Amino acid sequence: MDDDGPAEGGARDQHRRVRERQRLRLGVLVLVSVLLLGAVPVFFGLRTFSRDPVFDTLDALDVPGWAAAKTVDDVSGSRWCLLDCRLRERTVTSERSPQETAQAYEAALARDGWQRWQVARCPEKEEKGTYNCWRRDELTLDLWVRAPACVPPPVDGEPAVVPTPEESAAAQECAGSLVSVKVRNAIDDERTRPQPSTDPSLTGEDPYPTLSGDPLGELTPSPS
């Protein structure tokens, strides 16, 4: 019996060490699982927080695939209108004509709840192509569809040179069209505010003059 005592004690120690290693391994697996399960929501939360939801709205527009062959997004300003409100800009390359592309986007905007907005300064200046404005909730949207700028192919292996207006008119017509979308907060869009009846750029006069000095003017002394 004395000979069996050390052997049994060694076996118990070995079993204890095995159980400790198993518990340690299980603890590591639980810790890794918790970290992974926590990291995934944090990752998607940060992604959602950093991406402007307006672009998700534009992504959801039901336009054909040919009308959104290539998309480039750009943002400026603050989403919470700190100093400057946010301006969202999207440039899209379409594979079909400007007329067909404009019809596709206008129909998609109408289906998505956007209302056509008839307002002055839409556009700010006359532009070629189709330009119209829309409103939905607290947002305004400018849609501009036009033919792409054409650059003639290089000659004899020389790099392409941006043509002058005369050369551009004679250049080979480009296929497809270019779409520009600008989305602003309505409170930051000057066109939602009262507009002057006269364009000051045409008259050179301030439509909202500021009175200076005494508004009553100088009193004319009465004859004594």
Residue, then its C-alpha position, 0 to 999 in steps of 0.5 A: m500500500d505504501d508503494d501505491g501512495p506516491a503513484e496515486g498522488g502523481a496521478r492526481d497531480q497529473h489529472r489536476r494539471v490537465r483540468e487546469r490546462q483545460r480550464l485555461r484553454l476554455g477561458v482563452l476561447v471564451l475571451v476570444s469569442v467575447l472580443l470577436l462578438g464585441a468587435v463586430p458590432v463596434f466595427f459596423g457601428l463605427r462604419t455606420f457612424s462615419r458613413d453619411p446616411v444620405f449616401d445610403t439613400l442615394d444607393a437605394l435609388d432604383v436606377p438601372g445598372w447602366a445608369a450607375a456604371k461608376t460612382v464617386d462620392d465627396v463630402s464637405g462640412s459637418r453633418w451637425c452643421l458645426l461652422d458649415c453644414r454638410l454638402r454631399e456630392r455624387t458624380v455618376t457615369s452612365e452608359r446611355s444618353p443624357q435624356e434617357t439617364a435623366q428620365a431614369y433618375e427623375a423617375a427613381l427620385a419620384r418613386d423614393g418620395w422626392q418632390r420636384w422643387q420649382v425654385a429660383r436659382c435652379p440652377e445658379k447659372e445656365e447649364k447644358g443638359t438637364y438640371n432640376c431640383w428636388r426636396r424631401d424632408e429636411l434635404t434638398l437635391d440638385l440633379w444635373v445630367r449632361a453629356p460627358a466632356c470629350v477629349p480626342p485620343p492621342v495622336d502618334g502616341e503623344p499624350a492627349v491634350v485638353p481641347t479648346p472649345e472649338e476643338s472640343a466641338a469638332a471632337q468625336e462625340c462621346a457615348g454615355s452621360l455624366v450625372s451630378v447629384k448635390v444634397r444639402n440640408a434645407i436649413d443651409d440652402e439659401r433657396t429655402r429662404p425669402q428671395p429678393s424680387t430683383d436680382p442684385s447682380l442685374t441692378g447693382e443695388d442691395p435689395y435689403p439696404t441698411l439705413s445709416g445715420d439718423p433715419l429721420g434725417e436732419l430737421t429743417p429749421s423753421p423760419s423764425 
